[in-house]
Amino acid sequence: EKTGKVLGEFCRCYKEQFGVALFNSVRYEIEGAGGPQAQLLHRKVPLEDHVIYSGNIFQYIEENKKWRNRFCVVPHNYGLVLYENKLAYERELPPRVLVNSAGYKILTSVEQYLELVNNSLPGVTPKSGHSPILKCPTDFPLILWHPYARHYYFCVMTGKEQEKWRAVFQDCVRHCNNGISEDSRVEAPAFTDAIRMYRQSKEQYGTWDMLCGNETQVLSNLVMEELLPELRSTIGPRLKGKAPERQRTWIQVSDAVYRMVYELAKAQYDAAVARCEQERPQLESTIRTDMDQIITSKEHLASKIRAFVLPKAEVCVRNHVQPYISSILEALMTPTSQGFAEAREVFFKEVTDMNMNVVNEGGLEKLAEYMEKLSHLAFHPVKMQSCYEKMDQLKLEGLQQRFDVSSTSVFKQRAQIHMRQQMDDAVYTFETLLHQELGKLQGKGDLCKSIQRILERVLKKFDYDSSTVRKKFFREALLQITIPFLLKKLAPTCKGELARFQELIFEDFASFILVENTYEEVVLQSVMKDIMQGTGTQGAAPSSPVPVAEIPAGTGTQGAAPSSPVPGAEVPSGAGTRRAAPAPPVPGAEVSAGGQCAAPASPVPGAEVLSGAGEQRSAPASPVSGADVPSGAEMPHVTPRSSVPASPVSGADVPSEAEVPHVAPRSSVPASPVPRADVPSGAEVPQVTPRSSVPASPVP
């Protein structure tokens, strides 16, 4: 009953937001948007079917309470695929487990895990001396924890292995969190705005950590957020046995309920989308016919709301937001700029090493092999880790409490996704320019000079693009932090008065103009000037030699289709044909060693869209859609898509817990042999096999 009520309310919100998003999309298509063009190229054809990482890892099997050595493969879609052993993988036997890691946290100590488990069921804590819920045979555990779904337990033998697998698992989480498809500028913003409006109707403002995964996963998290406290108070007291046993039972109950909620959420959301799509042709026809009248009507409504809200909003901004903008920017800028500088350094070093290898070893004959390895750089979890870990310094401290930011992970993941995209753009641009030169080259000397010249060109483009991307990221983050705070502050004096503005909307246009959305646009305008000024003076990283470009006006620009992630692990030359990744499954379904079932599509990597240029969400969608913003302003959320990697696989219907499936002076960079994949001891990069051999994911 509770699930049906939440889903029903959400679907009503979605229907309202669908009309607004459709209007914004058509208006954008007609009016277009200007802004700086990226200088680096985007990979239009994704590199797929590569294995990103593989190796042996110990897994705890809950059914028999034993630890078993498993062969773990991370394919290009970033599911975690566990086989009985390497031989089972090579013989193309079905995997034992597939995990879609959206919404999971990676823990590296049993103490961290036990603290979370104890907090999940208050009042049930093992007594001193009693066995805890989990014991690890080594000092190097890796635990995948989820607030609603089942947990996964792994361990390795050394600290070095633990760090490598942690980087791999974090990359999987980052990708799977980024799960809302970028293919549409209508459905995605309608969905994220509906989620935001629903939560605000429950007085829940600010960022939301569980906007992770694809639409069905996010919707399931929304239901569980409300359902779990009731479930805990009803079922918790009835659990029997010692404390560890009750905790274990509670995790199983929560996981079972989550999977049931997932199925209900999928059915209702799919039905809501289908109804909206049926109405879409008629709605779009009305928009195109009456565009000018709709815009005039909306501007009239906005002017009336502005006269009522703006004086209050400006006082609130002046007293509660303006004094803190520079502090927020400073906290964001240092780690982000260091991360991009590190990405530039890693790219420079990899290309320089490749050039030295061309001189010392292979020449043109081995160039293809070197370039194959370089093409995977942006999606190599271990090689990119030095860039990603710079974001670990991000701390908003007192600002986090003041602005009701539940966690900085939303901003960390968003910045890391930008770094990965910039790296892949740089690699692809380098590949393209070098390919254009190849026909003119004569011998090893020419090739070496050409590589050096192209590297310098690409680094200049990287500097230009990364300064633009950083500046936009800072604006998006500021909007995500300040807009929900302002809406919450203004709610007591403004929200109750909004109903009287409804009569200003013509009935024919009521599907495209909403009072609530227009009110939020006015609030956005009240703070936009301060944000533009703040990021205008501080947006560029100090190391960038190229002037920072201005962010485009309007709601964002849509660039060329962003590239899909490319696997990072290096597969030895002649490794054979490629093996397609098994699709991660429906929630929590375990596969028996012998059988295979038909599977849903594999997940799309996740992370919530921050704003404007079409990124996917690594934070709750920004608070306003389709706002009329001052020139140069970047809107917090439409669905344009430029600087974000496209999901490797589209439209996955998989719940998060599913199983079975600057320039450094050149002299400072020592030449090194051809980079090799960082693989844990005992780890191997498997041969890739034909797509036809892919095991299908099981149904629960």
Secondary structure, DSSP 8 states (H G I E B T S, - for coil): -HHHHHHHHHHHHHHHHHHHHHHHHHHHHHH-------SS---SS---S-EEEEEEEEEEETTTTEEEEEEEEEETT--EEEESSHHHHHTT---SEEE--TT-EEE--HHHHHHHHHHHSTT----TTS--S---SSSEEEEEE-SSS--EEEEESSHHHHHHHHHHHHHHHHHHHB-S-SS-SSHHHHHHHHHHHHHHHTT--S--TT--SSHHHHHHHHHHHHHHHHHHHHHGGG--SSHHHHHHHHHHHHHHHHHHHHHHHHHHHHHHHHHHHHHHHHHHHHHHHHHHHHHHHHHHHHHHHHHHHHHHHHHHIIIIIGGGHHHHHHHHHHHHHHHHHHHHHHHHHHHHHHHHHIIIIIGGGGHHHHHHHHHTGGG-HHHHHHHHGGGGG---THHHHHTT---SHHHHHHHHHHHHHHHHHHHHHHHHHHHHHHTT--HHHHHHHHHHHHHHHHHHHHHHHHHHHHHHHHHHHHHHHHHHHHHHHHHHHHGGGGGGGGGGS-GGGTTT--HHHHHHHHHHHHHHHHHHHHHHHH-S-TT--S------STT----S--------S---TT--S--------STT----SS-----------B-EE-STTT--ESSS--S-SS----TT---S-----SSS---SSS-----TT--------GGGS---S-------TT--------GGG-------
